[in-house]
Structures are given as structure tokens and as C-alpha cells.
């Protein structure tokens, strides 16, 4: 297969989206936990998470074009805090399901447990074994496609002791962390699953 820019423009929209989202390779995959000022929690799966620096400890999160009801982004603007939680293989379907357009907390709807640790104001996922608490320090609009790069500073980390090597390296095989690829692929333990489009009240199925 050989593709040039003009070929991309002629492709069917969903085919092009799958192609471009998967060809760039494996992605860091997290469940983002937030809550609004009224204390209503939100949980969403995110694959646009990147390391920005270690001193200070910064993480970048790319938000797609903003539309009304984009709860994760709006909650962070309200409270300034959010969490990133690694996904285990047995959580993949529930993680994917959070992308449905729920009208109440995704924690409750998909069957994951929210927990609050050490006074941190945003909810973590209890079932996750690697948890990161952050506060927003900056955001940068990307005008060409109306996305936004948000920068978070790490305030809290929870990692299993046996997953941390003597030099600080975190062994993601030991934590069984799931990687993402494409729009609906979840990779772990040498295998991958793909799930159907997420809808409220309908558990995603393998495709």
C-alpha cells in the first residue's frame, strides 16, 4: 500500500480515521478521573498522553476539538486537578465503555470504583495499580485542528514496589499496563482486543 496526501482526502472518513490513528503506533493509555465543583465524578479513556519532562515532572494531554459537554476538560478548568490511571487487561472493556455519552458518572455506569487518596481532590480508579495525580499548569491551543495541549504537573504517584527497578525504571510488564492503538485497540500480554463503538447501556463487544 502506497498513499499520498491526495489519496487520504479521497478515503472514506472512518477508514481514514482508523488508518491514521493506528499507523502512528502504540499509545500510552489511561483512564482520566475528574470531578466538578459539585463533586460529580467523571471518567474517560485517553490515549493522547505524553511525557513532557522530569524536572519539573510534567505530562501533556491532547484534548480533541472542544464541544459542549466535554466533561473532563471542563472539570479540570473548574477544579484544576485530575488523575491518570493505568488500565489492566481485565479493565479494557470498561475503559472503552467510558467513551460512551453517559449522562451520569462513568464510574458507576461501567462498574469501576472511584477512590480519593491522601486528600487529592480528583478521583482515582481503585482497580488500577498505577495512579498519577496532577494539577493543571498550562494549556496551549493548536489552532490548525482546534485541539488543545494541556500540561499537568505530577503531585502524587502510586506504583507497586515490585514494579520499580533500582534505577527508578517502572516495569510496565510487571504492572500489566495496557497500551492503546488506533481508535479501539487495547494491547497487553502479546495480544490485542478491539471493541465495538461505545454506547450507553450497551456493553461493547469484541470486533
Buried (B, 14 or more C-beta within 10 A) or exposed (E): EEEEEEEEEEBEEEEBEBBBBBEEEBBBBBBBBBBBEEEEBBBBBBBBBEEBEEEEBBBBBBBEEEEEEBBBBBBBEEBBBBBBBBBBBEBBBBBBBBBBEBEEBBBEBBEBEBBBBEEBBBBBBBBBBBBBBBBBEEBEEEEEEEBBBBBBBBBBEBBEEEBBEEEEEBEBEBBBBBBBBBBBBBBBEEEBBBBEEBEEEEBBEEE
